[in-house]
Amino acid sequence: MLIVAALDDVSGDTVSYAIDKLLDKGANNVHVTQTVTKKGRVGLLFFIDVDEKNLDDVGEVIMTELGSTGYNVIDTKHFHTDNRVAVRKVIIRFKQESIDEIVRIKSSFSSKGKLVKVDPKSEDLLRIIKSVKKKLGINLTFRELKKKIQEETSMRRGEIILELPC
């Protein structure tokens, strides 16, 4: 099911709080986009993916936290990839030193089995960045580390070895 709620009097901090509450009450995903409404007013459109069993709980949040007096529910059919999570060892080498870390990687495959996305878990990347800084004194960017892990995962199986330039 997809809930579409149009609102024109909600602050940014309320939106952030409401997204968390919607997810807590069973929303699968929440997207919010800015719009222009009648009389040139700035508004928001909430797109909330929710299973039917959680529809009432999510609707309650829309009304109580966002102040909506109504919303639309669209019956949808969700198509998704086949997702698999693998745990991989990452070896990061710099000069004569190296560190070993673990990263969880979600790989998504099309219905025909084609690899369409490789996504290392964000919390693992953050942990690795902190470890590299602490143990090797190197500042890795989130984007750089993610890209290197994605490239290595797409090309090989087994350990991921990252050689950092001197």
Secondary structure, DSSP 8 states (H G I E B T S, - for coil): -EEEEEESS--HHHHHHHHHHHHHTTEEEEEEEEEE-GGG-EEEEEEEEE-GGGHHHHHHHHHHHH--S--EEE-------EEEEEEEEEEEEETTEEEEEEEEEEEEE-TTS-EEEEEE-HHHHHHHHHHHHHHH-----HHHHHHHHHHHHHH-SS-EEEE---
